Amino acid sequence: MNRPIVSKRSSWPRWARRGLVENIATAIIAIGFLMLFQPFALSLYSYSFVTMLAGTAMFIIVSKFPE
């Protein structure tokens, strides 16, 4: 018997689902990358690693969220 696939509705709020938050984490990683390769401000260069690390940690956590 072929039963139709019923998608289970997630109880998570729409803003906390994977797609949007994963894109934000990717943008944070990209900002850290740009901070690393800019030649103007030493303070941006100094915080680039922390920014990329935060974006990567956020991406790892968000990858466990429901679609």
N, C-alpha and C positions, 0 to 999 in steps of 0.2 A: 504494500500500500504506500502510495506516495502522499505524504502529508505536506501541505504548504509550509514553508519556512516562516515562522512567526518571529519577527524581530522584537526582542525584549526592550522595552523602553527603559532608559537609564534614569535613575533618580537624581543624577548629578545635574547641577544647573548648567544651562547652555554655555556660559562663559568658561566653565571649568572642564570642558571636554577637551579631548586631545588636540584637535585641529588648530584652534585659535591659540592656545597656550604654547603648543609646539612651535608655531610660527613666531611667537614672541621670544621664545628661548633661542631660536635660530637667529633672530634679529639681534639679540644681546650678544651672541657669539660673534656675529659680524661686526658689531660696534667695537668689541674688544680687539678684533683683528685690525680694524681701521686705526684704532688708538695705538696699536703696536707699530704700525708702519707709517705713521705721520712724523715728519721731521721738525715740528714746531714747538710743542710743549712737552717738557720732561715729565710733568705731573700726569699727563694722559698716558705717556709711555709707561710710567710707574704703575698705574692702576690697570693697565691692559690685561695683565695676567689674571688679576683678581676678577675682572669683568668676564673674561673668557671662561674662567673656572666656574663662576656663578651661573653663566649660561649653560655650560655643560652639565652641571649638577641639576639645574632646572630641567634640562632636556631629558636626563636619565629618569628623574622623578615623574615627569609628565608622560613618558612613554608607557607608564603603568596605568594611566587614566583610561577610561572607556572611550570608545569612538563617540 
